[in-house]
Amino acid sequence: MNPLYQAMMQNLPTNNVMSLLQRFNQFRNSFRGNPQEQVQALINSGRVSQADYNRAVQMAQQMQGMLK
């Protein structure tokens, strides 16, 4: 499973969107560096597969549509 996804979902109550958004905001506020470089490093190291990345992008795009 994707490490980023695991970190976001850890101890997350089932179906609690507000909690997920709160955890994401905490992550976003504490993130340092270039996101593209960080993601590419995860893919290059094998910690995240290209397929996992593609699924995460797809999920993010779907969520973005819901949040507009």
Residue frames relative to the residue before (quaternion, step in Angstrom):
aa qw qx qy qz dx dy dz
M 1.0000 0.0000 0.0000 0.0000 0.00 0.00 0.00
N 0.6124 -0.5799 0.4162 0.3397 3.53 -1.16 0.70
P 0.4645 -0.7075 0.4537 0.2790 3.64 -0.71 1.01
L 0.6266 0.5297 -0.3368 0.4619 3.59 1.03 -0.71
Y 0.6475 0.5126 -0.3024 0.4759 3.54 0.99 -0.90
Q 0.6373 0.5282 -0.3235 0.4585 3.58 0.96 -0.87
A 0.6645 0.5070 -0.3077 0.4546 3.58 0.88 -0.90
M 0.6775 0.4922 -0.2905 0.4630 3.56 0.96 -0.84
M 0.7487 0.4262 -0.2132 0.4608 3.58 0.99 -0.84
Q 0.4595 0.7022 -0.4397 0.3199 3.59 1.25 -0.27
N 0.8571 0.0159 -0.0703 0.5101 3.56 -0.86 1.07
L 0.4058 0.7088 -0.4779 0.3232 3.60 1.15 0.51
P 0.4161 -0.6969 0.5148 0.2759 3.62 -0.70 0.99
T 0.5929 -0.5997 0.4114 0.3458 3.55 -1.05 0.81
N 0.8692 0.0611 -0.0801 0.4840 3.55 -1.06 0.92
N 0.4937 0.6464 -0.4510 0.3674 3.59 1.00 0.64
V 0.2060 -0.8300 0.5115 0.0846 3.55 0.16 1.33
M 0.6368 0.5367 -0.3423 0.4351 3.58 0.95 -0.79
S 0.6410 0.5141 -0.3232 0.4695 3.57 0.99 -0.79
L 0.6347 0.5228 -0.3258 0.4666 3.58 0.99 -0.82
L 0.6698 0.4921 -0.3027 0.4665 3.59 0.88 -0.88
Q 0.6293 0.5322 -0.3242 0.4643 3.57 1.04 -0.77
R 0.6650 0.4914 -0.2959 0.4783 3.58 0.94 -0.91
F 0.6299 0.5253 -0.3373 0.4620 3.58 1.02 -0.76
N 0.6543 0.5107 -0.3164 0.4593 3.59 0.91 -0.87
Q 0.6232 0.5214 -0.3382 0.4747 3.60 1.02 -0.72
F 0.6475 0.5123 -0.3065 0.4737 3.57 0.97 -0.91
R 0.6706 0.5117 -0.2981 0.4467 3.58 0.85 -1.01
N 0.6907 0.4899 -0.2820 0.4510 3.57 0.93 -0.88
S 0.7218 0.4234 -0.2519 0.4860 3.59 1.10 -0.58
F 0.5233 0.6575 -0.4089 0.3558 3.61 1.24 -0.25
R 0.0688 -0.7801 0.6216 0.0157 3.54 -1.00 0.92
G 0.7015 0.4554 -0.3382 0.4314 3.56 -1.09 0.68
N 0.6322 -0.5146 0.4288 0.3895 3.50 -1.39 -0.09
P 0.4229 -0.7383 0.4602 0.2536 3.63 -0.50 1.13
Q 0.6483 0.5196 -0.3328 0.4461 3.59 0.94 -0.81
E 0.6551 0.5009 -0.3126 0.4715 3.59 0.98 -0.81
Q 0.6421 0.5291 -0.3209 0.4525 3.58 0.98 -0.82
V 0.6670 0.4890 -0.2957 0.4780 3.59 0.92 -0.93
Q 0.6553 0.5074 -0.3204 0.4589 3.59 0.91 -0.86
A 0.6329 0.5251 -0.3309 0.4629 3.60 1.02 -0.74
L 0.6398 0.5156 -0.3245 0.4685 3.60 1.01 -0.76
I 0.6556 0.4970 -0.3036 0.4807 3.57 0.99 -0.83
N 0.6710 0.5084 -0.2983 0.4498 3.59 0.89 -0.95
S 0.6903 0.4771 -0.2802 0.4662 3.58 1.04 -0.75
G 0.4902 -0.6704 0.4276 0.3570 3.57 1.22 -0.35
R 0.4591 0.6834 -0.4528 0.3423 3.59 1.24 0.00
V 0.7566 0.1463 -0.0932 0.6304 3.57 1.22 -0.57
S 0.3308 -0.7420 0.5445 0.2084 3.57 -0.85 0.93
Q 0.6350 -0.5129 0.4055 0.4115 3.54 -1.25 0.36
A 0.6281 0.5377 -0.3329 0.4534 3.60 1.03 -0.76
D 0.6393 0.5090 -0.3238 0.4768 3.62 0.98 -0.82
Y 0.6408 0.5241 -0.3184 0.4619 3.55 0.97 -0.87
N 0.6600 0.5129 -0.3076 0.4548 3.57 0.90 -0.94
R 0.6483 0.5058 -0.3150 0.4740 3.60 1.00 -0.82
A 0.6459 0.5201 -0.3209 0.4575 3.59 0.97 -0.82
V 0.6333 0.5163 -0.3240 0.4768 3.58 1.00 -0.81
Q 0.6534 0.5178 -0.3072 0.4588 3.57 0.93 -0.89
M 0.6584 0.4978 -0.3036 0.4760 3.58 0.96 -0.88
A 0.6463 0.5249 -0.3166 0.4545 3.58 0.97 -0.86
Q 0.6486 0.5115 -0.3173 0.4660 3.57 0.99 -0.80
Q 0.6427 0.5094 -0.3211 0.4737 3.59 1.02 -0.77
M 0.6683 0.4924 -0.2998 0.4702 3.59 0.94 -0.87
Q 0.6087 0.5614 -0.3493 0.4384 3.56 1.04 -0.76
G 0.6445 0.5266 -0.3114 0.4587 3.55 1.01 -0.80
M 0.6642 0.5004 -0.2988 0.4682 3.59 1.07 -0.73
L 0.7161 0.4815 -0.2526 0.4376 3.57 1.06 -0.71
K 0.5375 0.6282 -0.4045 0.3910 3.59 1.25 -0.13
